[in-house]
Amino acid sequence: MVEVRYFAWLRERLGTDRETIASGASTVIELVAELRRQSEAHDLVFSDLAGIRAAVDQELVDMDHPIANAQEIAFFPPMTGG
């Protein structure tokens, strides 16, 4: 089981800030594919990955990053400075 967390507009569009799922994915992008099959809302949220960043166990990673033994995967929009 892995905890998937959502931040900002992803949380708003999915109506939740987290879910715990059983996943057979070995990379972040494979997890995204599994999530897209979960519901229409998930499919819509993950339809354009250009506006989404990921972190594995609180470390910013690319979408092809392995997730074996990860406790938490988080998705959020790109961060901006100010």
GUMAR-498527 format. One record per residue: x, y, z of N, C-alpha, C, O, CB in turn; residue number from 1. Coordinates in nm, 3 decimals. Glycine has a CB too. Example, Ala and Ser with C-alpha at 12.3 -4.5 7.8 and 13.67 -1.06 7.14 Angstrom:
residues 2
    n_xx    n_yy    n_zz   ca_xx   ca_yy   ca_zz    c_xx    c_yy    c_zz    o_xx    o_yy    o_zz   cb_xx   cb_yy   cb_zz seq
   1.319  -0.569   0.780   1.230  -0.450   0.780   1.320  -0.330   0.780   1.424  -0.332   0.846   1.131  -0.447   0.905   1
   1.285  -0.225   0.708   1.367  -0.106   0.714   1.290   0.003   0.787   1.341   0.114   0.804   1.408  -0.060   0.572   2
END
This chain:
residues 82
    n_xx    n_yy    n_zz   ca_xx   ca_yy   ca_zz    c_xx    c_yy    c_zz    o_xx    o_yy    o_zz   cb_xx   cb_yy   cb_zz seq
   0.084  -0.118   0.000   0.000   0.000   0.000   0.089   0.125   0.000   0.194   0.130   0.063  -0.095   0.000   0.122   1
   0.042   0.224  -0.072   0.114   0.351  -0.078   0.013   0.464  -0.059  -0.099   0.458  -0.108   0.191   0.366  -0.213   2
   0.055   0.567   0.012  -0.030   0.683   0.030  -0.003   0.781  -0.084   0.112   0.818  -0.109  -0.006   0.750   0.168   3
  -0.108   0.822  -0.151  -0.098   0.918  -0.260  -0.160   1.048  -0.209  -0.273   1.050  -0.162  -0.170   0.867  -0.392   4
  -0.083   1.156  -0.220  -0.131   1.286  -0.170  -0.146   1.383  -0.287  -0.069   1.379  -0.383  -0.033   1.344  -0.064   5
  -0.246   1.469  -0.275  -0.276   1.568  -0.379  -0.277   1.707  -0.317  -0.327   1.726  -0.207  -0.411   1.537  -0.447   6
  -0.220   1.802  -0.390  -0.212   1.939  -0.341  -0.271   2.037  -0.443  -0.279   2.007  -0.562  -0.066   1.976  -0.310   7
  -0.312   2.153  -0.393  -0.361   2.265  -0.473  -0.479   2.223  -0.561  -0.573   2.160  -0.512  -0.249   2.321  -0.561   8
  -0.476   2.256  -0.690  -0.591   2.230  -0.776  -0.617   2.081  -0.796  -0.730   2.043  -0.826  -0.571   2.296  -0.911   9
  -0.516   1.996  -0.781  -0.541   1.852  -0.793  -0.634   1.807  -0.681  -0.728   1.731  -0.704  -0.406   1.772  -0.789  10
  -0.607   1.852  -0.560  -0.691   1.819  -0.445  -0.834   1.870  -0.467  -0.930   1.799  -0.440  -0.632   1.881  -0.316  11
  -0.845   1.991  -0.515  -0.977   2.050  -0.537  -1.057   1.971  -0.641  -1.175   1.945  -0.622  -0.964   2.195  -0.581  12
  -0.993   1.934  -0.750  -1.064   1.862  -0.858  -1.096   1.718  -0.822  -1.194   1.662  -0.872  -0.981   1.866  -0.984  13
  -1.014   1.657  -0.738  -1.040   1.519  -0.698  -1.130   1.510  -0.575  -1.189   1.406  -0.548  -0.909   1.447  -0.670  14
  -1.141   1.620  -0.501  -1.225   1.622  -0.382  -1.165   1.550  -0.263  -1.237   1.515  -0.169  -1.356   1.562  -0.414  15
  -1.035   1.528  -0.266  -0.965   1.463  -0.154  -0.820   1.507  -0.155  -0.765   1.543  -0.259  -0.976   1.308  -0.161  16
  -0.758   1.503  -0.038  -0.616   1.538  -0.033  -0.526   1.416  -0.028  -0.404   1.428  -0.040  -0.589   1.625   0.089  17
  -0.587   1.296  -0.011  -0.504   1.175  -0.007  -0.590   1.051  -0.024  -0.711   1.051   0.000  -0.426   1.168   0.125  18
  -0.524   0.945  -0.067  -0.586   0.813  -0.072  -0.476   0.709  -0.057  -0.362   0.732  -0.096  -0.667   0.792  -0.204  19
  -0.512   0.598   0.000  -0.418   0.487   0.014  -0.459   0.380  -0.085  -0.574   0.335  -0.086  -0.416   0.432   0.161  20
  -0.364   0.338  -0.169  -0.398   0.242  -0.273  -0.298   0.128  -0.276  -0.183   0.142  -0.235  -0.405   0.311  -0.409  21
  -0.343   0.015  -0.327  -0.255  -0.097  -0.359  -0.215  -0.077  -0.504  -0.302  -0.061  -0.590  -0.325  -0.238  -0.334  22
  -0.089  -0.078  -0.532  -0.042  -0.050  -0.667   0.062  -0.151  -0.710   0.145  -0.195  -0.630   0.015   0.091  -0.676  23
   0.057  -0.187  -0.837   0.159  -0.273  -0.895   0.260  -0.192  -0.976   0.345  -0.250  -1.043   0.096  -0.379  -0.983  24
   0.249  -0.060  -0.970   0.336   0.027  -1.048   0.480   0.023  -0.998   0.505   0.008  -0.878   0.284   0.170  -1.044  25
   0.573   0.036  -1.092   0.713   0.040  -1.052   0.774   0.180  -1.068   0.883   0.206  -1.018   0.794  -0.060  -1.134  26
   0.702   0.269  -1.138   0.748   0.407  -1.155   0.631   0.502  -1.131   0.515   0.460  -1.126   0.810   0.429  -1.297  27
   0.662   0.629  -1.117   0.558   0.729  -1.097   0.462   0.730  -1.216   0.341   0.736  -1.197   0.619   0.869  -1.077  28
   0.514   0.725  -1.337   0.429   0.731  -1.456   0.337   0.609  -1.464   0.223   0.621  -1.510   0.515   0.740  -1.583  29
   0.383   0.493  -1.420   0.296   0.376  -1.416   0.186   0.394  -1.312   0.072   0.350  -1.333   0.378   0.249  -1.386  30
   0.219   0.457  -1.200   0.117   0.488  -1.099   0.013   0.584  -1.156  -0.107   0.568  -1.132   0.183   0.547  -0.973  31
   0.058   0.684  -1.229  -0.034   0.779  -1.292  -0.130   0.705  -1.384  -0.250   0.734  -1.384   0.043   0.886  -1.371  32
  -0.079   0.609  -1.461  -0.166   0.531  -1.550  -0.272   0.454  -1.470  -0.388   0.448  -1.510  -0.082   0.432  -1.635  33
  -0.231   0.397  -1.357  -0.327   0.327  -1.270  -0.431   0.424  -1.215  -0.550   0.393  -1.213  -0.254   0.257  -1.154  34
  -0.386   0.540  -1.171  -0.478   0.639  -1.115  -0.578   0.686  -1.219  -0.696   0.706  -1.188  -0.399   0.757  -1.058  35
  -0.533   0.704  -1.342  -0.623   0.751  -1.449  -0.737   0.653  -1.472  -0.846   0.693  -1.512  -0.545   0.773  -1.579  36
  -0.713   0.526  -1.448  -0.818   0.424  -1.467  -0.916   0.418  -1.349  -1.020   0.353  -1.358  -0.754   0.286  -1.486  37
  -0.883   0.487  -1.241  -0.966   0.483  -1.121  -1.099   0.553  -1.136  -1.202   0.502  -1.090  -0.892   0.544  -1.008  38
  -1.099   0.669  -1.200  -1.223   0.745  -1.215  -1.208   0.847  -1.326  -1.097   0.875  -1.372  -1.262   0.814  -1.082  39
  -1.321   0.903  -1.367  -1.318   1.008  -1.468  -1.244   1.131  -1.416  -1.171   1.196  -1.491  -1.461   1.047  -1.509  40
  -1.261   1.163  -1.289  -1.192   1.278  -1.229  -1.040   1.258  -1.231  -0.966   1.350  -1.264  -1.241   1.301  -1.084  41
  -0.995   1.138  -1.195  -0.851   1.108  -1.199  -0.799   1.119  -1.342  -0.692   1.176  -1.366  -0.823   0.966  -1.142  42
  -0.875   1.066  -1.437  -0.833   1.070  -1.577  -0.817   1.214  -1.623  -0.720   1.248  -1.690  -0.935   0.996  -1.666  43
  -0.912   1.299  -1.586  -0.906   1.439  -1.625  -0.788   1.510  -1.559  -0.715   1.583  -1.627  -1.036   1.509  -1.588  44
  -0.769   1.490  -1.430  -0.660   1.556  -1.358  -0.524   1.520  -1.416  -0.436   1.606  -1.429  -0.665   1.518  -1.210  45
  -0.506   1.393  -1.452  -0.375   1.348  -1.502  -0.365   1.346  -1.654  -0.272   1.286  -1.708  -0.345   1.211  -1.448  46
  -0.458   1.410  -1.724  -0.457   1.408  -1.870  -0.343   1.491  -1.930  -0.300   1.463  -2.042  -0.589   1.458  -1.923  47
  -0.295   1.592  -1.859  -0.185   1.675  -1.907  -0.080   1.685  -1.798  -0.094   1.763  -1.704  -0.236   1.817  -1.948  48
   0.024   1.605  -1.809   0.127   1.598  -1.705   0.223   1.718  -1.707   0.305   1.732  -1.617   0.206   1.470  -1.720  49
   0.212   1.803  -1.808   0.300   1.920  -1.814   0.280   2.012  -1.693   0.371   2.084  -1.654   0.276   1.999  -1.944  50
   0.160   2.010  -1.635   0.131   2.097  -1.522   0.133   2.027  -1.388   0.077   2.076  -1.291   0.000   2.161  -1.541  51
   0.198   1.910  -1.383   0.201   1.833  -1.258   0.343   1.791  -1.225   0.419   1.748  -1.312   0.110   1.708  -1.270  52
   0.379   1.805  -1.100   0.508   1.759  -1.048   0.481   1.647  -0.949   0.370   1.635  -0.896   0.589   1.875  -0.981  53
   0.584   1.565  -0.923   0.569   1.453  -0.831   0.683   1.451  -0.731   0.794   1.497  -0.758   0.564   1.320  -0.908  54
   0.653   1.396  -0.614   0.755   1.373  -0.512   0.734   1.233  -0.456   0.622   1.189  -0.434   0.747   1.482  -0.397  55
   0.844   1.164  -0.435   0.842   1.032  -0.373   0.910   1.046  -0.237   1.026   1.084  -0.227   0.914   0.924  -0.463  56
   0.834   1.013  -0.134   0.883   1.028   0.003   0.947   1.165   0.025   1.056   1.178   0.081   0.984   0.917   0.035  57
   0.875   1.268  -0.022   0.908   1.409  -0.004   1.032   1.454  -0.080   1.094   1.554  -0.043   0.925   1.437   0.140  58
   1.069   1.381  -0.185   1.181   1.421  -0.271   1.127   1.442  -0.412   1.068   1.350  -0.470   1.295   1.314  -0.270  59
   1.147   1.561  -0.468   1.102   1.593  -0.602   1.168   1.498  -0.702   1.290   1.481  -0.701   1.134   1.740  -0.636  60
   1.087   1.437  -0.789   1.139   1.337  -0.883   1.076   1.357  -1.021   0.976   1.427  -1.036   1.111   1.195  -0.832  61
   1.137   1.293  -1.122   1.081   1.287  -1.256   0.975   1.179  -1.259   0.969   1.094  -1.171   1.191   1.261  -1.362  62
   0.891   1.182  -1.362   0.782   1.086  -1.372   0.830   0.942  -1.396   0.754   0.847  -1.372   0.690   1.127  -1.484  63
   0.954   0.924  -1.442   1.004   0.788  -1.463   1.079   0.733  -1.341   1.143   0.629  -1.348   1.096   0.786  -1.585  64
   1.070   0.804  -1.231   1.140   0.764  -1.107   1.077   0.636  -1.048   0.955   0.624  -1.045   1.135   0.878  -1.002  65
   1.160   0.542  -1.001   1.107   0.421  -0.938   1.035   0.452  -0.806   1.071   0.547  -0.735   1.219   0.320  -0.912  66
   0.935   0.371  -0.775   0.860   0.393  -0.651   0.860   0.270  -0.560   0.781   0.263  -0.466   0.717   0.432  -0.682  67
   0.948   0.175  -0.587   0.956   0.057  -0.501   0.982   0.098  -0.357   1.071   0.180  -0.331   1.066  -0.039  -0.551  68
   0.906   0.043  -0.265   0.920   0.068  -0.122   0.885   0.211  -0.079   0.912   0.249   0.034   1.059   0.038  -0.080  69
   0.825   0.290  -0.168   0.786   0.426  -0.131   0.670   0.421  -0.033   0.582   0.335  -0.043   0.748   0.508  -0.256  70
   0.670   0.513   0.061   0.562   0.526   0.157   0.459   0.629   0.110   0.340   0.616   0.139   0.617   0.566   0.294  71
   0.506   0.731   0.036   0.418   0.840  -0.005   0.459   0.892  -0.142   0.576   0.914  -0.170   0.421   0.954   0.098  72
   0.358   0.911  -0.227   0.376   0.976  -0.356   0.287   1.099  -0.354   0.168   1.088  -0.324   0.342   0.878  -0.478  73
   0.342   1.215  -0.386   0.264   1.338  -0.384   0.263   1.400  -0.523   0.362   1.394  -0.596   0.321   1.438  -0.281  74
   0.150   1.459  -0.558   0.135   1.529  -0.686   0.090   1.672  -0.658   0.004   1.697  -0.574   0.033   1.455  -0.779  75
   0.150   1.768  -0.733   0.122   1.909  -0.711   0.160   1.987  -0.835   0.237   1.939  -0.918   0.198   1.962  -0.586  76
   0.107   2.109  -0.848   0.146   2.193  -0.962   0.287   2.245  -0.944   0.341   2.242  -0.833   0.048   2.311  -0.978  77
   0.348   2.291  -1.052   0.484   2.348  -1.041   0.486   2.461  -0.939   0.391   2.539  -0.928   0.533   2.399  -1.178  78
   0.595   2.469  -0.867   0.611   2.575  -0.769   0.664   2.700  -0.837   0.743   2.691  -0.930   0.706   2.531  -0.655  79
   0.620   2.814  -0.791   0.667   2.940  -0.847   0.731   3.024  -0.739   0.693   3.016  -0.622   0.553   3.017  -0.914  80
   0.827   3.102  -0.778   0.894   3.190  -0.682   0.822   3.323  -0.672   0.731   3.353  -0.749   1.039   3.214  -0.722  81
   0.863   3.400  -0.576   0.795   3.528  -0.565   0.870   3.627  -0.483   0.823   3.740  -0.466   0.663   3.511  -0.508  82
END
